[in-house]
């Protein structure tokens, strides 16, 4: 069963995830816009070859750290997709955990990591009380997306 929280509470979970970043990583947030949308638009879904109900949890758009001259301040946007994240989780604790993982995953892209180069812990589907096999299958599904 999915969890649903208010828009304010969801944005608070995002702020909490950002606040938990170690100080040495926070300096890379300058110039970064973080937004919440209900779902990705049809154009992004088509570009990524996805069809409902296979929605991404988030997206990073912008340059990566290795590609910029001034790493302390460069533009970029992280978008978190609220409804797919809520549909994935059963409790608010799970939602908070998955929001944090998604924020960190998208920051990983900002730092220059590909999906394949991310730790399993930063892929979708981890942090919920499922079997190891279910976690692995879902992480692979998100990797294929």
Secondary structure, 3 states (H helix, E strand, C coil): CCCCCCHHHHHHHHHHHHHCCCHHHHHHHCCEEEEEECCCCHHHHHHCCCCCCCCCCEEEEECCHHHCCCCCCCCEEEEEEHHHHHHHCCCHHHHHHHHHHHHHHHHHHHCCCCCCCCCHHHCCCCCCCCCHHHHHHHHHHHHHC
